[in-house]
Amino acid sequence: MIIENNEKLHDFSGLPTGKLKINLMNDYMFKAVFQENMKALEGLLYALLNLPKGSIDSIVVENPIELGRFVDRKTCVLDLKLTLNNERILNIEMQVGNYGNWIERSIVYLCRAFDRLKVGDDYGIILPTMHIGIIDFDINNLTPMFYSENMLMNTKNHEVYSDKFALRVLNLSRLDDATKEEKESDLYTYARMFKARTWEEITMLAQGNEYAGEVIYTLHEMSEDEKIAEQCFARKIYEWDKRSAYEKGQCEGLEQGRAESQAIIDSQKAEIERLKKLLNEVQ
């Protein structure tokens, strides 16, 4: 879709007040808003990629879904796979629940987006590809930060091996860790909008930002669509069930680990007592 850069500021006076029915951290709502409103998506990309306004000419959503239609909540892929300006591939995912293996998951998503070659194609035509994960938790063994980029590089001199393969993470749980420069950026505004729980908060954040204003109006439109709202709530229930199962599995794993550890300790104690007895008999 070709982007038209028509500046427009918004009047939010006709919008609801109070708690949002569904916020932008719901992965279905996230995809609905940014799939349907190219102006909103354009603004998000300017923020995520730190691009100058007006530099985006075209955005193609490669994996749109039919909004409101029933989907298998376990298999529905709700990331946004995009071709930007016909020159780079982006995969954007909203994932606020931590179910382990985030690093492996994100690498798989990036590799799938990167490998678009057909048999016989020249490797040189591969487009730069980036996976951007928007999460609300810290990643094990990595230093927590608000926004980070990870690339293939030489471990000795940190020389980048290729700039065609990158993974970025926007951590919504680390708003307070953003730098002064980041807190003054549009990206920080979007991050706070994702976390917003009320119409008052989200509209206040979008004041004076033409792109963020488009997000607000589309969020309202999608929230009022009964079929879309049903799918959003179905995703929410799925996330609850998944988190419950994950936490239960963790607890069961801990209990099993404790039981195994105790069995080893008891075995070692029994062996010590046996050796002590043998030693006494020899003496």
Phi and psi in degrees as GROMACS dihedral restraints (atoms count N, CA, C in turn):
[ dihedral_restraints ]
;  ai    aj    ak    al  type     phi  dphi    fc
    3     4     5     6     1   -78.4    20    10
    4     5     6     7     1   137.1    20    10
    6     7     8     9     1   -93.2    20    10
    7     8     9    10     1   130.5    20    10
    9    10    11    12     1  -105.3    20    10
   10    11    12    13     1   124.1    20    10
   12    13    14    15     1   -92.6    20    10
   13    14    15    16     1    70.3    20    10
   15    16    17    18     1   -98.1    20    10
   16    17    18    19     1   111.5    20    10
   18    19    20    21     1   -69.0    20    10
   19    20    21    22     1   136.4    20    10
   21    22    23    24     1  -152.7    20    10
   22    23    24    25     1   122.8    20    10
   24    25    26    27     1   -96.5    20    10
   25    26    27    28     1   154.8    20    10
   27    28    29    30     1  -116.5    20    10
   28    29    30    31     1   151.0    20    10
   30    31    32    33     1  -108.1    20    10
   31    32    33    34     1   115.6    20    10
   33    34    35    36     1   -96.3    20    10
   34    35    36    37     1    10.6    20    10
   36    37    38    39     1   -63.9    20    10
   37    38    39    40     1   -25.5    20    10
   39    40    41    42     1   -87.6    20    10
   40    41    42    43     1     0.2    20    10
   42    43    44    45     1   -84.0    20    10
   43    44    45    46     1   161.8    20    10
   45    46    47    48     1   -65.0    20    10
   46    47    48    49     1   171.5    20    10
   48    49    50    51     1  -123.1    20    10
   49    50    51    52     1   170.7    20    10
   51    52    53    54     1    86.9    20    10
   52    53    54    55     1  -162.7    20    10
   54    55    56    57     1   -68.1    20    10
   55    56    57    58     1   138.7    20    10
   57    58    59    60     1   -67.2    20    10
   58    59    60    61     1   137.8    20    10
   60    61    62    63     1   -62.5    20    10
   61    62    63    64     1   -46.8    20    10
   63    64    65    66     1  -142.2    20    10
   64    65    66    67     1   129.5    20    10
   66    67    68    69     1  -100.3    20    10
   67    68    69    70     1   179.1    20    10
   69    70    71    72     1   -77.8    20    10
   70    71    72    73     1    -2.9    20    10
   72    73    74    75     1   -82.7    20    10
   73    74    75    76     1    -8.5    20    10
   75    76    77    78     1   -73.8    20    10
   76    77    78    79     1   120.8    20    10
   78    79    80    81     1   -63.6    20    10
   79    80    81    82     1   -31.2    20    10
   81    82    83    84     1   -69.6    20    10
   82    83    84    85     1   -44.8    20    10
   84    85    86    87     1   -64.4    20    10
   85    86    87    88     1   -39.7    20    10
   87    88    89    90     1   -56.2    20    10
   88    89    90    91     1   -48.4    20    10
   90    91    92    93     1   -67.4    20    10
   91    92    93    94     1   -40.3    20    10
   93    94    95    96     1   -58.5    20    10
   94    95    96    97     1   -48.1    20    10
   96    97    98    99     1   -64.7    20    10
   97    98    99   100     1   -49.7    20    10
   99   100   101   102     1   -84.5    20    10
  100   101   102   103     1   -16.5    20    10
  102   103   104   105     1   -76.0    20    10
  103   104   105   106     1   -37.4    20    10
  105   106   107   108     1   -88.2    20    10
  106   107   108   109     1   -24.5    20    10
  108   109   110   111     1  -118.8    20    10
  109   110   111   112     1   102.1    20    10
  111   112   113   114     1   -66.4    20    10
  112   113   114   115     1   -30.1    20    10
  114   115   116   117     1   -67.4    20    10
  115   116   117   118     1   -42.1    20    10
  117   118   119   120     1   -62.9    20    10
  118   119   120   121     1   -42.7    20    10
  120   121   122   123     1   -65.9    20    10
  121   122   123   124     1   -39.6    20    10
  123   124   125   126     1   -57.6    20    10
  124   125   126   127     1   -46.4    20    10
  126   127   128   129     1   -62.8    20    10
  127   128   129   130     1   -40.4    20    10
  129   130   131   132     1   -62.1    20    10
  130   131   132   133     1   -41.1    20    10
  132   133   134   135     1   -68.3    20    10
  133   134   135   136     1   -38.2    20    10
  135   136   137   138     1   -57.0    20    10
  136   137   138   139     1   -41.4    20    10
  138   139   140   141     1   -72.1    20    10
  139   140   141   142     1   -46.6    20    10
  141   142   143   144     1   -67.1    20    10
  142   143   144   145     1   -35.5    20    10
  144   145   146   147     1  -102.4    20    10
  145   146   147   148     1    -2.1    20    10
  147   148   149   150     1    53.5    20    10
  148   149   150   151     1    49.0    20    10
  150   151   152   153     1   -94.4    20    10
  151   152   153   154     1   149.7    20    10
  153   154   155   156     1   -69.0    20    10
  154   155   156   157     1   142.3    20    10
  156   157   158   159     1   -58.5    20    10
  157   158   159   160     1   136.9    20    10
  159   160   161   162     1    93.4    20    10
  160   161   162   163     1    -5.0    20    10
  162   163   164   165     1   -85.1    20    10
  163   164   165   166     1    -9.7    20    10
  165   166   167   168     1   -95.3    20    10
  166   167   168   169     1   119.7    20    10
  168   169   170   171     1  -100.3    20    10
  169   170   171   172     1   -34.5    20    10
  171   172   173   174     1  -150.6    20    10
  172   173   174   175     1   146.0    20    10
  174   175   176   177     1  -133.5    20    10
  175   176   177   178     1   128.7    20    10
  177   178   179   180     1  -117.2    20    10
  178   179   180   181     1   121.5    20    10
  180   181   182   183     1   -83.3    20    10
  181   182   183   184     1   112.1    20    10
  183   184   185   186     1   -80.0    20    10
  184   185   186   187     1   -20.3    20    10
  186   187   188   189     1  -132.0    20    10
  187   188   189   190     1    55.8    20    10
  189   190   191   192     1   -67.4    20    10
  190   191   192   193     1   153.2    20    10
  192   193   194   195     1  -116.5    20    10
  193   194   195   196     1   157.7    20    10
  195   196   197   198     1   -80.5    20    10
  196   197   198   199     1   104.5    20    10
  198   199   200   201     1   -64.5    20    10
  199   200   201   202     1   137.4    20    10
  201   202   203   204     1    89.8    20    10
  202   203   204   205     1   -18.4    20    10
  204   205   206   207     1   -76.8    20    10
  205   206   207   208     1   141.8    20    10
  207   208   209   210     1   -60.5    20    10
  208   209   210   211     1   134.2    20    10
  210   211   212   213     1  -129.2    20    10
  211   212   213   214     1   154.8    20    10
  213   214   215   216     1   -70.0    20    10
  214   215   216   217     1   109.8    20    10
  216   217   218   219     1   -65.2    20    10
  217   218   219   220     1   -16.2    20    10
  219   220   221   222     1   -86.1    20    10
  220   221   222   223     1   -25.7    20    10
  222   223   224   225     1  -116.1    20    10
  223   224   225   226     1   -10.4    20    10
  225   226   227   228     1   -62.1    20    10
  226   227   228   229     1   125.3    20    10
  228   229   230   231     1   -91.9    20    10
  229   230   231   232     1   118.1    20    10
  231   232   233   234     1  -113.0    20    10
  232   233   234   235     1    19.6    20    10
  234   235   236   237     1   -76.9    20    10
  235   236   237   238     1   164.0    20    10
  237   238   239   240     1  -107.5    20    10
  238   239   240   241     1   112.8    20    10
  240   241   242   243     1  -101.2    20    10
  241   242   243   244     1   120.6    20    10
  243   244   245   246     1  -127.2    20    10
  244   245   246   247     1   149.4    20    10
  246   247   248   249     1  -110.5    20    10
  247   248   249   250     1   123.2    20    10
  249   250   251   252     1  -107.9    20    10
  250   251   252   253     1   121.9    20    10
  252   253   254   255     1    53.9    20    10
  253   254   255   256     1    25.3    20    10
  255   256   257   258     1    57.5    20    10
  256   257   258   259     1    22.8    20    10
  258   259   260   261     1  -136.0    20    10
  259   260   261   262     1    -4.8    20    10
  261   262   263   264     1  -155.0    20    10
  262   263   264   265     1   153.9    20    10
  264   265   266   267     1  -108.3    20    10
  265   266   267   268     1   135.2    20    10
  267   268   269   270     1  -126.6    20    10
  268   269   270   271     1   140.9    20    10
  270   271   272   273     1  -126.8    20    10
  271   272   273   274     1   115.5    20    10
  273   274   275   276     1  -114.1    20    10
  274   275   276   277     1   128.9    20    10
  276   277   278   279     1  -130.7    20    10
  277   278   279   280     1   129.5    20    10
  279   280   281   282     1   -94.4    20    10
  280   281   282   283     1   115.4    20    10
  282   283   284   285     1  -140.4    20    10
  283   284   285   286     1    97.9    20    10
  285   286   287   288     1   -94.9    20    10
  286   287   288   289     1   -16.8    20    10
  288   289   290   291     1   -90.6    20    10
  289   290   291   292     1   135.9    20    10
  291   292   293   294     1   -98.6    20    10
  292   293   294   295     1   107.9    20    10
  294   295   296   297     1  -116.2    20    10
  295   296   297   298     1    21.5    20    10
  297   298   299   300     1    81.4    20    10
  298   299   300   301     1   163.9    20    10
  300   301   302   303     1    59.2    20    10
  301   302   303   304     1    31.1    20    10
  303   304   305   306     1   -61.0    20    10
  304   305   306   307     1   -43.0    20    10
  306   307   308   309     1   -60.5    20    10
  307   308   309   310     1   -48.0    20    10
  309   310   311   312     1   -62.6    20    10
  310   311   312   313     1   -43.1    20    10
  312   313   314   315     1   -59.7    20    10
  313   314   315   316     1   -46.9    20    10
  315   316   317   318     1   -67.0    20    10
  316   317   318   319     1   -35.8    20    10
  318   319   320   321     1   -65.6    20    10
  319   320   321   322     1   -41.2    20    10
  321   322   323   324     1   -60.8    20    10
  322   323   324   325     1   -45.2    20    10
  324   325   326   327     1   -60.8    20    10
  325   326   327   328     1   -42.8    20    10
  327   328   329   330     1   -65.2    20    10
  328   329   330   331     1   -43.9    20    10
  330   331   332   333     1   -63.8    20    10
  331   332   333   334     1   -40.1    20    10
  333   334   335   336     1   -63.8    20    10
  334   335   336   337     1   -39.5    20    10
  336   337   338   339     1   -71.5    20    10
  337   338   339   340     1   -33.3    20    10
  339   340   341   342     1   -71.7    20    10
  340   341   342   343     1   -41.1    20    10
  342   343   344   345     1   -85.5    20    10
  343   344   345   346     1    89.5    20    10
  345   346   347   348     1  -114.6    20    10
  346   347   348   349     1     9.2    20    10
  348   349   350   351     1   -73.4    20    10
  349   350   351   352     1   143.8    20    10
  351   352   353   354     1   -99.5    20    10
  352   353   354   355     1   162.3    20    10
  354   355   356   357     1   -56.2    20    10
  355   356   357   358     1   127.5    20    10
  357   358   359   360     1    94.8    20    10
  358   359   360   361     1   -12.2    20    10
  360   361   362   363     1   -68.6    20    10
  361   362   363   364     1   150.3    20    10
  363   364   365   366     1   -79.1    20    10
  364   365   366   367     1   136.1    20    10
  366   367   368   369     1   -61.3    20    10
  367   368   369   370     1   -25.6    20    10
  369   370   371   372     1   -67.5    20    10
  370   371   372   373     1   -14.6    20    10
  372   373   374   375     1   -87.5    20    10
  373   374   375   376     1    -2.3    20    10
  375   376   377   378     1   -61.1    20    10
  376   377   378   379     1   129.8    20    10
  378   379   380   381     1   -83.6    20    10
  379   380   381   382     1   148.0    20    10
  381   382   383   384     1   -54.4    20    10
  382   383   384   385     1   136.2    20    10
  384   385   386   387     1  -131.6    20    10
  385   386   387   388     1   137.7    20    10
  387   388   389   390     1  -136.8    20    10
  388   389   390   391     1   134.5    20    10
  390   391   392   393     1  -102.6    20    10
  391   392   393   394     1   129.7    20    10
  393   394   395   396     1  -118.1    20    10
  394   395   396   397     1   112.1    20    10
  396   397   398   399     1   -97.1    20    10
  397   398   399   400     1   125.7    20    10
  399   400   401   402     1  -103.6    20    10
  400   401   402   403     1   110.2    20    10
  402   403   404   405     1  -124.4    20    10
  403   404   405   406     1   170.6    20    10
  405   406   407   408     1  -132.7    20    10
  406   407   408   409     1    38.8    20    10
  408   409   410   411     1  -157.4    20    10
  409   410   411   412     1   162.3    20    10
  411   412   413   414     1   -85.4    20    10
  412   413   414   415     1   148.9    20    10
  414   415   416   417     1   -95.2    20    10
  415   416   417   418     1   128.2    20    10
  417   418   419   420     1   -54.4    20    10
  418   419   420   421     1   136.0    20    10
  420   421   422   423     1    71.9    20    10
  421   422   423   424     1     5.7    20    10
  423   424   425   426     1  -116.8    20    10
  424   425   426   427     1   145.1    20    10
  426   427   428   429     1   -64.7    20    10
  427   428   429   430     1   123.9    20    10
  429   430   431   432     1   -65.8    20    10
  430   431   432   433     1   134.7    20    10
  432   433   434   435     1  -155.9    20    10
  433   434   435   436     1   162.6    20    10
  435   436   437   438     1   -66.4    20    10
  436   437   438   439     1   -50.4    20    10
  438   439   440   441     1  -143.2    20    10
  439   440   441   442     1   130.1    20    10
  441   442   443   444     1  -139.9    20    10
  442   443   444   445     1   155.8    20    10
  444   445   446   447     1  -126.5    20    10
  445   446   447   448     1   135.9    20    10
  447   448   449   450     1  -124.0    20    10
  448   449   450   451     1   131.8    20    10
  450   451   452   453     1  -137.9    20    10
  451   452   453   454     1   165.7    20    10
  453   454   455   456     1   -74.8    20    10
  454   455   456   457     1   127.3    20    10
  456   457   458   459     1  -152.5    20    10
  457   458   459   460     1   161.7    20    10
  459   460   461   462     1   -69.5    20    10
  460   461   462   463     1   125.5    20    10
  462   463   464   465     1   -73.6    20    10
  463   464   465   466     1   -15.1    20    10
  465   466   467   468     1   -84.6    20    10
  466   467   468   469     1   -49.1    20    10
  468   469   470   471     1  -116.2    20    10
  469   470   471   472     1     4.3    20    10
  471   472   473   474     1    62.0    20    10
  472   473   474   475     1    22.4    20    10
  474   475   476   477     1   -72.3    20    10
  475   476   477   478     1   131.3    20    10
  477   478   479   480     1   -69.3    20    10
  478   479   480   481     1   126.2    20    10
  480   481   482   483     1   -73.5    20    10
  481   482   483   484     1   -41.1    20    10
  483   484   485   486     1  -157.4    20    10
  484   485   486   487     1   136.5    20    10
  486   487   488   489     1   -94.3    20    10
  487   488   489   490     1    10.4    20    10
  489   490   491   492     1   -90.8    20    10
  490   491   492   493     1    -1.2    20    10
  492   493   494   495     1  -139.9    20    10
  493   494   495   496     1   103.3    20    10
  495   496   497   498     1  -142.9    20    10
  496   497   498   499     1   153.2    20    10
  498   499   500   501     1  -133.8    20    10
  499   500   501   502     1   123.2    20    10
  501   502   503   504     1  -113.1    20    10
  502   503   504   505     1   151.4    20    10
  504   505   506   507     1  -131.6    20    10
  505   506   507   508     1   124.1    20    10
  507   508   509   510     1  -104.6    20    10
  508   509   510   511     1   110.4    20    10
  510   511   512   513     1   -98.9    20    10
  511   512   513   514     1   104.7    20    10
  513   514   515   516     1   -69.5    20    10
  514   515   516   517     1   -17.6    20    10
  516   517   518   519     1   -81.5    20    10
  517   518   519   520     1    -3.0    20    10
  519   520   521   522     1  -118.9    20    10
  520   521   522   523     1    34.4    20    10
  522   523   524   525     1   -56.8    20    10
  523   524   525   526     1   -39.4    20    10
  525   526   527   528     1   -69.3    20    10
  526   527   528   529     1   -17.7    20    10
  528   529   530   531     1   -91.5    20    10
  529   530   531   532     1    -2.0    20    10
  531   532   533   534     1   -62.1    20    10
  532   533   534   535     1   145.3    20    10
  534   535   536   537     1   -71.3    20    10
  535   536   537   538     1   168.3    20    10
  537   538   539   540     1   -58.9    20    10
  538   539   540   541     1   -42.4    20    10
  540   541   542   543     1   -63.9    20    10
  541   542   543   544     1   -42.1    20    10
  543   544   545   546     1   -64.7    20    10
  544   545   546   547     1   -37.4    20    10
  546   547   548   549     1   -68.1    20    10
  547   548   549   550     1   -16.7    20    10
  549   550   551   552     1   -97.2    20    10
  550   551   552   553     1     5.1    20    10
  552   553   554   555     1   -96.9    20    10
  553   554   555   556     1   162.5    20    10
  555   556   557   558     1   -65.3    20    10
  556   557   558   559     1   -30.5    20    10
  558   559   560   561     1   -61.1    20    10
  559   560   561   562     1   -40.5    20    10
  561   562   563   564     1   -64.9    20    10
  562   563   564   565     1   -37.6    20    10
  564   565   566   567     1   -62.3    20    10
  565   566   567   568     1   -45.7    20    10
  567   568   569   570     1   -62.3    20    10
  568   569   570   571     1   -42.0    20    10
  570   571   572   573     1   -59.8    20    10
  571   572   573   574     1   -42.9    20    10
  573   574   575   576     1   -67.9    20    10
  574   575   576   577     1   -34.1    20    10
  576   577   578   579     1   -64.9    20    10
  577   578   579   580     1   -39.2    20    10
  579   580   581   582     1   -61.1    20    10
  580   581   582   583     1   -36.8    20    10
  582   583   584   585     1   -82.7    20    10
  583   584   585   586     1   -14.6    20    10
  585   586   587   588     1   -58.8    20    10
  586   587   588   589     1   143.1    20    10
  588   589   590   591     1  -113.7    20    10
  589   590   591   592     1   -12.2    20    10
  591   592   593   594     1  -129.2    20    10
  592   593   594   595     1   158.0    20    10
  594   595   596   597     1   -65.8    20    10
  595   596   597   598     1   -36.3    20    10
  597   598   599   600     1   -61.0    20    10
  598   599   600   601     1   -43.9    20    10
  600   601   602   603     1   -66.7    20    10
  601   602   603   604     1   -46.3    20    10
  603   604   605   606     1   -71.7    20    10
  604   605   606   607     1   -35.4    20    10
  606   607   608   609     1   -72.5    20    10
  607   608   609   610     1   -33.8    20    10
  609   610   611   612     1   -62.4    20    10
  610   611   612   613     1   -41.3    20    10
  612   613   614   615     1   -66.6    20    10
  613   614   615   616     1   -31.1    20    10
  615   616   617   618     1   -87.1    20    10
  616   617   618   619     1    -4.8    20    10
  618   619   620   621     1   -55.8    20    10
  619   620   621   622     1   129.6    20    10
  621   622   623   624     1    79.4    20    10
  622   623   624   625     1     2.8    20    10
  624   625   626   627     1  -115.3    20    10
  625   626   627   628     1   108.3    20    10
  627   628   629   630     1   -59.6    20    10
  628   629   630   631     1   -37.1    20    10
  630   631   632   633     1   -74.4    20    10
  631   632   633   634     1   -43.9    20    10
  633   634   635   636     1   -63.3    20    10
  634   635   636   637     1   -33.0    20    10
  636   637   638   639     1   -61.7    20    10
  637   638   639   640     1   -37.3    20    10
  639   640   641   642     1   -64.0    20    10
  640   641   642   643     1   -36.1    20    10
  642   643   644   645     1   -59.8    20    10
  643   644   645   646     1   -45.6    20    10
  645   646   647   648     1   -60.9    20    10
  646   647   648   649     1   -49.6    20    10
  648   649   650   651     1   -63.6    20    10
  649   650   651   652     1   -40.1    20    10
  651   652   653   654     1   -71.5    20    10
  652   653   654   655     1   -36.2    20    10
  654   655   656   657     1   -59.8    20    10
  655   656   657   658     1   -43.8    20    10
  657   658   659   660     1   -63.6    20    10
  658   659   660   661     1   -45.4    20    10
  660   661   662   663     1   -60.5    20    10
  661   662   663   664     1   -45.4    20    10
  663   664   665   666     1   -69.0    20    10
  664   665   666   667     1   -35.6    20    10
  666   667   668   669     1   -65.3    20    10
  667   668   669   670     1   -30.4    20    10
  669   670   671   672     1   -85.3    20    10
  670   671   672   673     1    -9.2    20    10
  672   673   674   675     1   -83.5    20    10
  673   674   675   676     1   113.3    20    10
  675   676   677   678     1   -59.6    20    10
  676   677   678   679     1   -40.5    20    10
  678   679   680   681     1   -67.9    20    10
  679   680   681   682     1   -40.5    20    10
  681   682   683   684     1   -67.6    20    10
  682   683   684   685     1   -41.6    20    10
  684   685   686   687     1   -60.0    20    10
  685   686   687   688     1   -39.2    20    10
  687   688   689   690     1   -61.8    20    10
  688   689   690   691     1   -42.2    20    10
  690   691   692   693     1   -67.4    20    10
  691   692   693   694     1   -35.4    20    10
  693   694   695   696     1   -64.1    20    10
  694   695   696   697     1   -44.3    20    10
  696   697   698   699     1   -68.2    20    10
  697   698   699   700     1   -34.4    20    10
  699   700   701   702     1   -62.4    20    10
  700   701   702   703     1   -40.1    20    10
  702   703   704   705     1   -65.5    20    10
  703   704   705   706     1   -37.6    20    10
  705   706   707   708     1   -64.4    20    10
  706   707   708   709     1   -43.2    20    10
  708   709   710   711     1   -64.1    20    10
  709   710   711   712     1   -41.9    20    10
  711   712   713   714     1   -59.5    20    10
  712   713   714   715     1   -43.6    20    10
  714   715   716   717     1   -63.3    20    10
  715   716   717   718     1   -40.8    20    10
  717   718   719   720     1   -59.8    20    10
  718   719   720   721     1   -48.5    20    10
  720   721   722   723     1   -62.0    20    10
  721   722   723   724     1   -41.4    20    10
  723   724   725   726     1   -66.1    20    10
  724   725   726   727     1   -43.0    20    10
  726   727   728   729     1   -63.7    20    10
  727   728   729   730     1   -42.6    20    10
  729   730   731   732     1   -60.3    20    10
  730   731   732   733     1   -44.6    20    10
  732   733   734   735     1   -65.4    20    10
  733   734   735   736     1   -39.2    20    10
  735   736   737   738     1   -65.4    20    10
  736   737   738   739     1   -45.6    20    10
  738   739   740   741     1   -66.2    20    10
  739   740   741   742     1   -38.2    20    10
  741   742   743   744     1   -63.1    20    10
  742   743   744   745     1   -43.3    20    10
  744   745   746   747     1   -62.4    20    10
  745   746   747   748     1   -38.8    20    10
  747   748   749   750     1   -62.9    20    10
  748   749   750   751     1   -44.9    20    10
  750   751   752   753     1   -63.1    20    10
  751   752   753   754     1   -44.0    20    10
  753   754   755   756     1   -64.0    20    10
  754   755   756   757     1   -37.8    20    10
  756   757   758   759     1   -64.8    20    10
  757   758   759   760     1   -39.8    20    10
  759   760   761   762     1   -64.6    20    10
  760   761   762   763     1   -43.5    20    10
  762   763   764   765     1   -63.2    20    10
  763   764   765   766     1   -42.4    20    10
  765   766   767   768     1   -63.4    20    10
  766   767   768   769     1   -41.5    20    10
  768   769   770   771     1   -62.8    20    10
  769   770   771   772     1   -42.6    20    10
  771   772   773   774     1   -62.4    20    10
  772   773   774   775     1   -43.6    20    10
  774   775   776   777     1   -62.8    20    10
  775   776   777   778     1   -42.1    20    10
  777   778   779   780     1   -66.2    20    10
  778   779   780   781     1   -40.9    20    10
  780   781   782   783     1   -63.5    20    10
  781   782   783   784     1   -42.5    20    10
  783   784   785   786     1   -64.7    20    10
  784   785   786   787     1   -37.4    20    10
  786   787   788   789     1   -63.5    20    10
  787   788   789   790     1   -39.7    20    10
  789   790   791   792     1   -65.6    20    10
  790   791   792   793     1   -43.6    20    10
  792   793   794   795     1   -61.2    20    10
  793   794   795   796     1   -45.7    20    10
  795   796   797   798     1   -62.0    20    10
  796   797   798   799     1   -39.8    20    10
  798   799   800   801     1   -64.6    20    10
  799   800   801   802     1   -42.0    20    10
  801   802   803   804     1   -65.4    20    10
  802   803   804   805     1   -40.0    20    10
  804   805   806   807     1   -62.7    20    10
  805   806   807   808     1   -42.5    20    10
  807   808   809   810     1   -63.3    20    10
  808   809   810   811     1   -39.4    20    10
  810   811   812   813     1   -66.6    20    10
  811   812   813   814     1   -39.2    20    10
  813   814   815   816     1   -62.6    20    10
  814   815   816   817     1   -44.9    20    10
  816   817   818   819     1   -62.5    20    10
  817   818   819   820     1   -38.3    20    10
  819   820   821   822     1   -64.7    20    10
  820   821   822   823     1   -43.4    20    10
  822   823   824   825     1   -66.0    20    10
  823   824   825   826     1   -38.7    20    10
  825   826   827   828     1   -60.2    20    10
  826   827   828   829     1   -42.8    20    10
  828   829   830   831     1   -63.3    20    10
  829   830   831   832     1   -42.8    20    10
  831   832   833   834     1   -63.8    20    10
  832   833   834   835     1   -41.0    20    10
  834   835   836   837     1   -62.2    20    10
  835   836   837   838     1   -42.8    20    10
  837   838   839   840     1   -63.7    20    10
  838   839   840   841     1   -37.5    20    10
  840   841   842   843     1   -67.9    20    10
  841   842   843   844     1   -36.9    20    10
  843   844   845   846     1   -67.5    20    10
  844   845   846   847     1   -39.5    20    10
